[in-house]
């Protein structure tokens, strides 16, 4: 998983700032933690995981990259930002449901991403993820395909500790 995430994180955070420096903080079971020092001096810390499995209705659909990130950007005063990428564009106006061991969270969608509405919602979901074992994410594509992604939360707390230490 680490090779995929290293390559993918390079694509995820690439752009005009090619001098950005990325470092792997560590791999923690099913989560990897990274820092990015931008050429403007800004430090960004994030953790990333991919689903252990996923299903769709109808079956046999193609999807792009599927992952979830938790990001800290201290300079922008952003902490615990949850972002889910589905690997397809979501249906306009739809929402995503995340279930963490029975606790439910609703995320708004735009393009292929989903976010929580407030920093408090982000913090609450991160707290649940630290305590949880499994998370399922349900969404609907622009073509009407329903998907369920199953994430492991094994290693979440350790990865979260690593990014929180690097970006206090």
RAQUI-V492829 format. One record per run of one state. SS is the DSSP state (~ for helix, > for strand, _ for the rest). FROM is the first residue (numbers start at 0). TO is the last residue. If there is no record, write none. Layout:
((SS:FROM:TO) (SS:FROM:TO))
//
This chain:
((_:0:0) (~:1:11) (_:12:19) (>:20:27) (_:28:29) (>:30:36) (_:37:41) (>:42:48) (_:49:51) (>:52:56) (_:57:65) (>:66:72) (~:73:75) (_:76:76) (>:77:84) (_:85:88) (>:89:89) (_:90:93) (>:94:99) (_:100:101) (>:102:109) (_:110:111) (>:112:114) (_:115:117) (~:118:130) (_:131:132) (>:133:140) (_:141:144) (>:145:151) (_:152:154) (~:155:165) (_:166:167))
//
